[in-house]
Structures are given as C-alpha cells and as structure tokens.
Amino acid sequence: MIVAPASPGFSTTAEALRLRKWQLGPGQPTLVMDQFSAEDFNLIVDDRGDVHVSSTDGRFYLGYFPLGRPGGDGEGWKIAVTGTAKVRGYQMSFDMETPADVVAAAVARVLETSRRR
C-alpha cells in the first residue's frame, strides 16, 4: 500500500475563511453576579460603584470595576483564588471591554472546581 505524501501548506474551504461575528463590548455584568448566592458569598458595592464579591471563607475574590480598577490599566474584572500552605493560588484579570459572557464563563468554571469541606 502506498500513501500519497501530504501537500505543503494547508487546505480549507471558502466557508471556513468567512468572517465571524464576535461579541464585543462589556455586556451585562449581572450575568456574572447572578452566579453568587448570599449564603456562600459576601457582596459589597463601594462608594465608586465597584462591586466586590468574596467567598465566606475568604479564599475567592471577584472585583468588578465599571470605570476601571484604581491604579490599574483598564482592568475591569479581577478574579483571585488564595492558595494554601502547599499549593499556590491564582488570579486573572479582564479589561473593561471584555464581554460579561466571557467573564461569566470563567467564573462559572472556577466555581465548578470548588467544593465544600
């Protein structure tokens, strides 16, 4: 059996090369905030209108900064999970124009990975 060598480059279709429509703009922050229950999370709205959410154990933090995070460079969202003595935590940021749907998906995944002790 002889196998024909692959041709150089790539092959595609005209349909695959068509432009996509991408969601742009900040969207509705309630898509993110509606994921938090009052029994497991604390919510604070400060005098600037920024929203801060933390887990009752204090290891999860979400900040929403509609006018940009003070001292940040266009940062609109901040997610942080504090580590333990043996495992480092992590954090992620999204700018003010990141669609809330994208942030909501990230938050949903973080919440899915948490578990009660």
ZITA-V475396 format. One record per run of one state. SS is the DSSP state (helix for helix, strand for strand, loop for the rest). FROM is the first residue (numbers start at 1). LEN is the number of residues. If there is no record, write none. Layout:
ss:SS from:FROM len:LEN
ss:SS from:FROM len:LEN
This chain:
ss:loop from:1 len:29
ss:helix from:30 len:4
ss:loop from:34 len:7
ss:strand from:41 len:5
ss:loop from:46 len:5
ss:strand from:51 len:5
ss:loop from:56 len:4
ss:strand from:60 len:5
ss:loop from:65 len:10
ss:strand from:75 len:7
ss:loop from:82 len:8
ss:strand from:90 len:6
ss:loop from:96 len:4
ss:helix from:100 len:14
ss:loop from:114 len:4
